[in-house]
Amino acid sequence: MKRTALGPTAATRPDSPASKKRRVLSGLALVPVVLAPLLLAPDAVLARTAPVTGVGGAGAVGTAGGSTSAAPKPLEGAVVYVNYDAKGYPVTRYEPGSGFAKLGRAPGITFQFAASPDGTKFAWITEDGRLHVGDGSTEKVVAKGAAAGFPCLTPAWSPDSTEIAYFPKSNADKSPLMVVNADGTGARTVGRTLGACHLAWSADGRHLAGYAGTTDGVYVFDMRSGTSVRARGIKLANHVQSLSPDGRKVVVRTLSPEEPGGDGVWPEKFWTTVVDTVTGKKVPISVKGLKIGAYYLADGRLVVRVAGRTHNTLVVLDSSGKELQRLAEPAQARDQGILQIVR
């Protein structure tokens, strides 16, 4: 098998500072990226609608426990987006009816940033290894000594938006995982994992998952035991976007042995797969069109992003895979990445 390394077509930008600057950390091999274009699907019937019934069935996306007990509140379309421009990477929160509001700006060197699940805060790591938290108007350094200069080593917010997980500088194969409160207190080491790239934190608060810096698989970390295990069914991957509430299913960008790894920056869009990390089986996504991302909500719904010519669409599925709702994204966000789906 040809071994690949960090994140390929996952919207790595060849003209970015990160693509001109390659570093190597133990366990993280960085190689140039080869981009493959995403062919966008038509917008047909992808306008915003009221909740509708769609196709789906047993075994489709959702939590391990089956359907939810009560009908959830429909999404309104509040989303945190990241854009890539010549001055850096502006992060904005979009609210239907009021438009875009600035949440922060990621530095154009490290690419290491994340938005809180409640959409009110933004965390980023600067080249000097400082972990910052801001809300669009104020900011604070909450930790020092973070691993910096490696695009895929993004911080991850806890599901209640009160804590941040990140990796300190280390030469160990298994990276020590740190957690700190959003106000800078309570920093602690919670364990070690090989899955250090693009961490996602499950809604139950117990699990985090990331892919290995060599792209050799995805690892699920258990906060209770402080240990991590390799997810079944994923040989190579270069992006983890989301975990189901119980930490069992992962939204991931898988790779074939022939594909390059890239340099691991946040993707604007990527070919989307959902895998059951216990059985190793792919979980069907009952949505037509080009799927370019997906997020699990805290109640087990899965929000699938579908590409369009003028705008993308968010398709909401219940835990059995049945379609509940469609929301048209703003046209301005068509080529931007999603960091969080808020409500």
Buried (B, 14 or more C-beta within 10 A) or exposed (E): EEEBBBBBBBBBBEEBEBBEBEEEBEBBBBBEBEBEEBEBBEBEEBEBEEBEEBEBEEEBBBBBEEEBEEEBEEBEBBBBBBBBEEEBBBBBBBBBEEEBEBBBBBBBBBBBBBBBBBBBBBBBBBEEBBBBBBBBEEBEEBBEBBBBBBBBBBBBBBBBBBBBBBBBEBEEEBBBBBBBBBEBEEBEEBBBBBBBBBBBBBBBBBBBBBBBBBBBBBBBBBBEEEEBBBBBBBBBBBBBBBBBBBBBBBBBBBBEEEBBBBBBBBBBBBBBBBBBBBEEBEBEBBBEBBBBBBBBBEBBBBBBBBBBEEBBBBBBBBBBBBBBBBBBBBEBBBBBBBBBBBB
